[in-house]
Amino acid sequence: MTERAAHLIDHVLPRAPVRQWVLSLPFELRYRLAWDHKLCRAVLAVYTRALLGFYRKRAKASGYRDGRTGTVTVIQRFGGALNLNVHFHTLAVDGVFVREPDGSLSFAAAKAPTDDEVEALLGVIRKRVLRLLVRRGLLCEEGGESSHEMEAPPLHALYAASVRQRVAMGRRAGATVLRLGDAPTITAAPPKRRRQARLGGFDLHANTCVRARNRPKLERLCRYLLRPPVAEDRLSFAPDGRVLVRLKTPWRDGTSHIALEPQELLEKLAALIPRPYTNLIVYHGVLAPNARWRGKVVGFGTGAKTTEGPASSASPTVARPCNRTWAELMRRGLEIDVLECPDCGGRMRFVAAIMLSSAIRRILRHLGLPADPVELAPARAPPELDDAWAC
């Protein structure tokens, strides 16, 4: 998470304002996109083309005829309760780049979209996505599900149960995930926020924007997009051995935790793992890998001179990506400088890597720390099988 966010900040996103667009999808579509990655990429392409066209039309209305912008989209597969929820978080350069007569690029910032513009854009996205589903035989012209049967993957039961907040395996197979919390306090549907639209199960939100100079905030936003499904401090054990997952925000029905058996927790995590060789970070527009303007765009605002062309992103004047050290990631992600001496405040440096086990034991004993490795317990059967095996 920290390393990829640092890469986006240092080598991809230009020094220009960036707006986050979040597109959520209907429940039926989430299941299909979860295991059909080609369909997921096709829906994403429809969405990003509409978004890029939205910026081009607004720029043309302001007098910029050949304005272009770019996006970085993170395909998130999880919801706040470890449920399968495929949706798109898109960082769009909030404006357009225009080529000047001398070949350089200038940037024209866009005004914040209005609620009506967000609603109109969502209408275009929904119409095009439904048209795509009809072309692929997944949806009838009348709007109902197609009778065309699609081959289900081996994990389809886990995917379907996770989308519907149900249990797929074990003693509680088919039951709803157990919820814990207080009595509901809010019964009405939550009101729409600013720059948010809802239409037929689709939801589009675009109220988060970061200014060009606020790079630390943009890096935190990138880490938010790239975060894992659940933070460790949200997990705890109940007295009966179940795993409690604390929700970031209580639901409208008062639910604050969900309780899972250990096997149920594993099935929920398994449903969130993407298929092999599935790319969840996708670039479009001028930030696409082979975009002609990419070299100039990623170096915009840094003073780096780049040449136009597909290979310009690897120009010697633009810093190349590199493997970042553990110390740098600790500093950027947790704001902890592990190389600062706690005694004198000076800078520490790497001296040696001790790999010899005998030397490691001597050092640990000298420091009064345990020196013997922990013995691993043998694997155990699931609790529901203990009685069967005992017979």
Backbone torsions as a table, in degrees:
resi	resn	phi	psi	omega
1	MET	NA	-51.0	-177.5
2	THR	-68.6	-40.6	-177.6
3	GLU	-68.5	-42.8	180.0
4	ARG	-67.9	-37.6	176.6
5	ALA	-64.0	-39.4	177.1
6	ALA	-64.1	-37.3	177.9
7	HIS	-63.9	-43.1	179.4
8	LEU	-63.1	-39.3	-178.0
9	ILE	-71.3	-43.2	-173.0
10	ASP	-82.8	-27.4	-169.0
11	HIS	-130.9	-2.6	-175.5
12	VAL	-126.1	-62.2	-172.4
13	LEU	-75.3	125.9	-179.5
14	PRO	-73.3	168.5	177.2
15	ARG	-82.6	77.3	-178.6
16	ALA	-147.9	160.3	178.1
17	PRO	-61.3	144.2	-177.5
18	VAL	-129.2	136.1	178.1
19	ARG	-118.0	137.8	176.9
20	GLN	-93.4	126.6	173.8
21	TRP	-112.6	130.6	-179.4
22	VAL	-121.2	120.6	178.4
23	LEU	-112.6	117.8	174.0
24	SER	-102.4	152.2	-170.4
25	LEU	-120.5	161.0	176.5
26	PRO	-62.7	158.0	-175.6
27	PHE	-60.2	-42.6	-177.8
28	GLU	-62.2	-36.2	-178.3
29	LEU	-75.6	-28.6	179.5
30	ARG	-61.9	-41.2	-179.1
31	TYR	-63.6	-45.1	-178.0
32	ARG	-65.5	-42.1	-178.0
33	LEU	-70.4	-23.8	-176.5
34	ALA	-64.3	-35.6	-176.8
35	TRP	-115.1	-15.0	176.6
36	ASP	-103.3	89.1	-174.0
37	HIS	-70.0	-30.1	177.2
38	LYS	-63.3	-41.7	176.4
39	LEU	-66.0	-37.9	178.4
40	CYS	-61.5	-43.9	178.6
41	ARG	-67.4	-34.0	178.4
42	ALA	-66.6	-43.3	177.4
43	VAL	-64.3	-40.2	178.0
44	LEU	-62.6	-39.9	178.9
45	ALA	-63.6	-40.9	177.1
46	VAL	-61.2	-44.7	-179.0
47	TYR	-64.1	-47.2	-177.2
48	THR	-70.0	-34.4	176.5
49	ARG	-63.0	-40.2	176.9
50	ALA	-64.8	-39.4	-179.5
51	LEU	-68.6	-44.0	177.6
52	LEU	-64.4	-39.1	176.6
53	GLY	-64.6	-33.6	176.9
54	PHE	-60.8	-44.4	179.1
55	TYR	-68.8	-38.8	-179.6
56	ARG	-65.0	-42.0	-179.5
57	LYS	-65.3	-40.6	179.2
58	ARG	-66.5	-37.4	178.6
59	ALA	-67.9	-39.8	179.3
60	LYS	-63.7	-37.0	177.6
61	ALA	-66.3	-23.3	179.0
62	SER	-94.0	3.4	177.0
63	GLY	102.2	4.0	179.1
64	TYR	-104.4	101.3	-171.7
65	ARG	-76.8	-37.5	-175.3
66	ASP	-111.7	38.3	179.9
67	GLY	-75.0	139.8	-179.5
68	ARG	-133.7	149.0	177.4
69	THR	-135.7	-179.4	-177.6
70	GLY	-145.8	162.4	-177.6
71	THR	-138.4	153.0	168.9
72	VAL	-124.5	122.0	-176.9
73	THR	-115.8	130.7	173.1
74	VAL	-105.7	120.5	178.1
75	ILE	-85.5	106.9	178.3
76	GLN	-92.7	138.7	-176.9
77	ARG	-107.8	-1.1	-170.3
78	PHE	-123.9	152.9	171.1
79	GLY	-107.0	-175.6	-175.7
80	GLY	-71.1	-15.9	-178.8
81	ALA	-112.2	31.3	-178.6
82	LEU	60.4	24.9	177.2
83	ASN	-92.2	153.8	179.8
84	LEU	-75.2	115.4	-176.3
85	ASN	-145.1	89.6	179.8
86	VAL	-75.4	119.6	177.0
87	HIS	-149.9	168.2	-171.1
88	PHE	-115.9	125.9	169.8
89	HIS	-105.9	116.2	-175.0
90	THR	-117.9	127.0	171.3
91	LEU	-97.9	111.8	-178.8
92	ALA	-109.3	133.9	172.3
93	VAL	-62.2	118.5	-169.3
94	ASP	-82.6	70.2	-179.1
95	GLY	157.4	-167.9	-179.1
96	VAL	-131.1	150.6	172.3
97	PHE	-96.0	139.4	-179.0
98	VAL	-127.8	134.4	179.0
99	ARG	-84.2	128.9	178.8
100	GLU	-84.7	166.0	-179.5
101	PRO	-58.1	-30.1	-179.9
102	ASP	-82.6	3.2	178.4
103	GLY	94.3	-10.4	178.6
104	SER	-79.0	168.9	179.7
105	LEU	-110.1	140.2	170.7
106	SER	-119.3	159.8	-176.1
107	PHE	-120.6	134.3	176.5
108	ALA	-115.9	110.7	-178.6
109	ALA	-69.9	147.9	-179.9
110	ALA	-97.2	151.0	174.0
111	LYS	-74.5	154.6	178.5
112	ALA	-62.0	133.7	-179.6
113	PRO	-66.4	148.3	176.5
114	THR	-84.6	167.8	177.7
115	ASP	-61.6	-37.6	179.7
116	ASP	-67.1	-37.6	179.0
117	GLU	-67.4	-39.7	177.6
118	VAL	-64.0	-40.7	179.5
119	GLU	-66.2	-40.7	178.4
120	ALA	-66.0	-39.6	178.0
121	LEU	-64.1	-41.2	178.0
122	LEU	-63.4	-36.2	176.5
123	GLY	-61.5	-40.1	177.6
124	VAL	-66.0	-44.1	-179.2
125	ILE	-62.3	-46.5	-179.1
126	ARG	-62.0	-43.8	-179.3
127	LYS	-61.6	-42.8	-178.3
128	ARG	-72.3	-35.9	178.1
129	VAL	-66.0	-43.6	178.0
130	LEU	-63.2	-37.9	177.4
131	ARG	-64.1	-38.0	176.7
132	LEU	-63.0	-43.3	179.8
133	LEU	-64.7	-36.5	177.8
134	VAL	-66.6	-42.4	180.0
135	ARG	-61.6	-33.6	-178.1
136	ARG	-90.1	6.1	177.5
137	GLY	74.0	20.5	-179.5
138	LEU	-99.3	-5.1	-177.6
139	LEU	-150.4	137.9	178.0
140	CYS	-77.9	160.8	178.7
141	GLU	-61.0	-30.9	-179.5
142	GLU	-76.3	-7.7	178.2
143	GLY	103.0	-3.7	179.0
144	GLY	-88.2	172.7	179.2
145	GLU	-69.4	142.2	178.0
146	SER	-75.7	151.2	177.4
147	SER	-81.1	-2.5	180.0
148	HIS	-68.0	118.6	-177.5
149	GLU	-83.8	134.4	178.6
150	MET	-110.4	142.5	-179.1
151	GLU	-65.8	124.6	-176.6
152	ALA	-87.8	141.0	178.3
153	PRO	-75.8	167.7	-179.7
154	PRO	-59.8	-27.8	-177.5
155	LEU	-95.1	16.5	-174.3
156	HIS	-63.3	-32.0	179.8
157	ALA	-66.4	-40.6	177.3
158	LEU	-65.7	-41.6	-179.8
159	TYR	-62.8	-48.9	-177.5
160	ALA	-62.6	-42.6	179.7
161	ALA	-66.6	-38.0	-179.0
162	SER	-67.4	-39.1	178.6
163	VAL	-63.8	-38.3	-176.3
164	ARG	-91.2	7.0	-179.8
165	GLN	59.3	47.0	177.2
166	ARG	-124.9	171.8	179.7
167	VAL	-100.2	134.6	-176.0
168	ALA	-100.1	-24.2	-172.5
169	MET	-135.9	166.2	174.4
170	GLY	86.7	-165.5	-175.7
171	ARG	-66.4	-26.8	-176.8
172	ARG	-104.7	27.5	-178.6
173	ALA	-58.0	130.0	-179.5
174	GLY	91.1	-14.8	-178.8
175	ALA	-81.8	159.0	177.3
176	THR	-73.4	145.8	176.7
177	VAL	-57.6	133.4	-176.5
178	LEU	-69.9	128.4	-179.0
179	ARG	-112.0	143.6	178.1
180	LEU	-127.3	145.7	178.2
181	GLY	162.0	-170.6	-179.1
182	ASP	-89.8	175.5	177.0
183	ALA	-64.8	145.9	-178.6
184	PRO	-63.0	139.6	179.1
185	THR	-110.1	-21.4	-178.9
186	ILE	-124.5	125.1	-179.0
187	THR	-106.8	-29.2	-179.0
188	ALA	-77.1	155.8	177.7
189	ALA	-65.4	143.1	-179.2
190	PRO	-65.1	141.8	179.4
191	PRO	-69.3	155.1	177.8
192	LYS	-68.4	143.8	175.9
193	ARG	-85.8	176.5	178.6
194	ARG	-64.9	141.6	179.2
195	ARG	54.8	45.3	176.3
196	GLN	-131.7	140.7	179.5
197	ALA	-136.3	146.6	177.4
198	ARG	-131.5	135.6	-178.4
199	LEU	-158.1	113.4	173.5
200	GLY	56.4	40.9	-179.9
201	GLY	89.6	-12.6	175.8
202	PHE	-90.1	146.2	-179.9
203	ASP	-139.9	129.8	-179.9
204	LEU	-128.2	128.7	-178.0
205	HIS	-130.6	136.0	-175.4
206	ALA	-147.1	43.3	-174.7
207	ASN	-99.8	-1.3	-178.8
208	THR	-101.4	120.5	-179.5
209	CYS	-135.9	142.7	-179.6
210	VAL	-121.0	131.3	-179.9
211	ARG	-70.4	162.3	-174.2
212	ALA	-63.2	-36.1	-174.7
213	ARG	-85.5	-12.2	-175.8
214	ASN	-90.9	68.0	-178.4
215	ARG	-68.4	-36.4	176.2
216	PRO	-59.2	-40.7	178.3
217	LYS	-66.3	-38.2	178.3
218	LEU	-65.3	-37.2	177.6
219	GLU	-67.3	-37.8	175.7
220	ARG	-64.3	-37.9	177.3
221	LEU	-65.2	-39.4	176.9
222	CYS	-63.1	-40.6	178.0
223	ARG	-65.6	-34.2	177.2
224	TYR	-63.5	-41.2	178.6
225	LEU	-66.6	-33.0	-174.0
226	LEU	-98.6	11.4	-174.8
227	ARG	-68.5	158.3	175.1
228	PRO	-73.8	170.4	-175.0
229	PRO	-62.2	-31.8	-176.2
230	VAL	-149.4	143.4	175.9
231	ALA	-85.8	146.6	-176.2
232	GLU	-61.7	-33.9	-177.2
233	ASP	-73.7	-5.9	175.8
234	ARG	-91.0	-4.0	-179.2
235	LEU	-103.5	138.6	176.3
236	SER	-153.2	168.1	-179.6
237	PHE	-106.8	136.0	172.5
238	ALA	-83.2	161.3	179.6
239	PRO	-57.8	-28.0	-179.3
240	ASP	-86.8	6.5	176.8
241	GLY	94.5	-6.9	177.9
242	ARG	-74.0	156.7	179.7
243	VAL	-96.1	127.1	178.4
244	LEU	-100.4	127.6	177.1
245	VAL	-109.7	112.9	-179.5
246	ARG	-80.9	130.9	177.9
247	LEU	-76.9	146.2	178.5
248	LYS	-63.7	-39.2	178.3
249	THR	-134.7	126.9	178.9
250	PRO	-56.9	144.4	178.9
251	TRP	-76.0	169.9	-177.8
252	ARG	-65.1	-24.4	179.1
253	ASP	-86.8	7.4	178.4
254	GLY	93.2	-3.1	-178.5
255	THR	-66.6	128.0	177.8
256	SER	-117.4	-20.4	179.4
257	HIS	-140.5	154.3	166.1
258	ILE	-118.3	142.0	-177.3
259	ALA	-109.6	127.9	-176.9
260	LEU	-127.9	138.6	167.1
261	GLU	-66.8	155.3	179.6
262	PRO	-53.0	-40.3	178.6
263	GLN	-68.0	-35.2	177.9
264	GLU	-66.0	-38.1	177.1
265	LEU	-61.3	-42.3	179.8
266	LEU	-64.5	-39.1	-179.8
267	GLU	-68.0	-35.5	177.6
268	LYS	-66.8	-40.8	178.6
269	LEU	-68.2	-37.4	-179.8
270	ALA	-62.9	-36.3	-179.9
271	ALA	-69.3	-22.1	-178.3
272	LEU	-86.2	-13.1	-177.9
273	ILE	-77.2	124.7	179.2
274	PRO	-70.8	162.7	178.5
275	ARG	-67.4	158.0	-178.9
276	PRO	-59.0	146.2	176.9
277	TYR	61.3	32.2	178.2
278	THR	-101.6	121.3	-179.3
279	ASN	-90.8	122.5	-178.5
280	LEU	-102.3	2.8	175.8
281	ILE	-121.6	118.0	-172.1
282	VAL	-127.3	139.0	-178.1
283	TYR	-112.7	141.5	178.4
284	HIS	-137.6	164.9	177.2
285	GLY	69.6	-141.2	-176.9
286	VAL	-72.7	-8.5	176.3
287	LEU	-95.5	-0.5	176.9
288	ALA	-65.0	150.9	-174.3
289	PRO	-56.7	-37.8	-176.3
290	ASN	-102.4	15.1	178.6
291	ALA	-67.2	138.4	-176.2
292	ARG	-65.7	-33.4	-176.9
293	TRP	-90.4	2.2	-170.2
294	ARG	-59.8	-42.7	-178.4
295	GLY	-59.4	-41.7	179.2
296	LYS	-73.8	-32.7	-177.4
297	VAL	-70.1	-47.6	-176.7
298	VAL	-67.6	-24.2	176.7
299	GLY	-95.9	7.7	-177.1
300	PHE	-66.1	129.7	178.3
301	GLY	86.8	-2.7	-179.8
302	THR	-100.1	-12.2	-176.0
303	GLY	85.1	-0.2	179.2
304	ALA	-76.3	136.7	178.7
305	LYS	-95.1	124.6	-179.5
306	THR	-129.4	160.4	179.3
307	THR	-104.1	151.2	-178.0
308	GLU	-77.9	140.6	178.4
309	GLY	143.1	163.8	-177.6
310	PRO	-60.6	-32.7	-176.0
311	ALA	-90.0	2.8	-175.3
312	SER	-68.6	-18.6	178.5
313	SER	-67.0	-17.6	178.7
314	ALA	-104.7	22.0	180.0
315	SER	-63.2	144.9	-179.0
316	PRO	-59.6	-23.6	-178.2
317	THR	-81.4	-8.6	177.4
318	VAL	-105.9	129.5	-176.8
319	ALA	-61.6	134.1	179.1
320	ARG	-83.9	151.8	175.0
321	PRO	-62.8	147.5	-179.1
322	CYS	-143.2	163.5	175.8
323	ASN	-77.0	120.2	-177.5
324	ARG	-85.9	147.2	-178.2
325	THR	-75.2	159.4	177.1
326	TRP	-58.7	-39.6	-179.2
327	ALA	-64.1	-40.5	179.7
328	GLU	-66.4	-39.6	179.4
329	LEU	-67.3	-36.1	175.5
330	MET	-63.1	-38.9	-179.3
331	ARG	-70.1	-41.8	-176.1
332	ARG	-78.1	-35.1	-175.9
333	GLY	-89.4	-38.8	-175.6
334	LEU	-114.3	-2.3	-177.5
335	GLU	56.8	40.0	176.6
336	ILE	-116.8	119.4	179.3
337	ASP	-93.2	95.0	-176.0
338	VAL	-75.3	-11.7	179.7
339	LEU	-93.9	5.4	176.1
340	GLU	-92.3	126.4	-178.2
341	CYS	-67.9	126.3	-179.0
342	PRO	-69.5	-15.3	-178.0
343	ASP	-91.6	-53.9	-175.1
344	CYS	-106.1	-12.2	-178.8
345	GLY	81.8	1.8	178.5
346	GLY	-76.1	179.7	-178.0
347	ARG	-95.1	129.5	175.0
348	MET	-89.2	156.6	-179.7
349	ARG	-134.7	158.1	-178.9
350	PHE	-69.6	129.2	179.8
351	VAL	-109.0	-55.3	-177.1
352	ALA	-161.1	158.9	173.3
353	ALA	-110.9	115.8	-176.6
354	ILE	-91.1	116.7	-177.3
355	MET	-112.2	-14.9	-177.1
356	LEU	-75.8	122.0	-174.9
357	SER	-62.3	-37.2	-179.8
358	SER	-64.6	-39.6	177.9
359	ALA	-67.8	-37.2	179.0
360	ILE	-64.6	-41.3	179.1
361	ARG	-63.6	-41.6	179.8
362	ARG	-62.8	-40.9	-179.6
363	ILE	-66.3	-42.7	-179.6
364	LEU	-65.0	-42.1	177.8
365	ARG	-63.8	-39.3	179.0
366	HIS	-62.4	-33.5	179.7
367	LEU	-86.0	-1.9	-179.6
368	GLY	75.2	27.7	-179.0
369	LEU	-108.4	155.6	177.7
370	PRO	-58.4	133.2	-176.5
371	ALA	-110.9	-12.1	-178.4
372	ASP	-94.9	138.7	-179.9
373	PRO	-67.2	153.2	179.5
374	VAL	-77.9	131.6	178.0
375	GLU	-78.8	131.5	-179.0
376	LEU	-82.7	136.4	176.9
377	ALA	-76.9	150.0	178.7
378	PRO	-67.2	159.6	179.6
379	ALA	-64.5	145.6	-178.9
380	ARG	-117.3	153.5	177.1
381	ALA	-76.9	158.4	174.8
382	PRO	-57.5	147.8	-176.8
383	PRO	-56.6	-34.2	-176.7
384	GLU	-71.9	-11.5	179.5
385	LEU	-97.4	-5.1	-177.0
386	ASP	-61.4	-44.8	-178.3
387	ASP	-65.9	-39.0	-178.9
388	ALA	-66.4	-40.4	-179.9
389	TRP	-70.3	-31.7	-180.0
390	ALA	-66.4	-27.7	178.3
391	CYS	-75.5	NA	NA
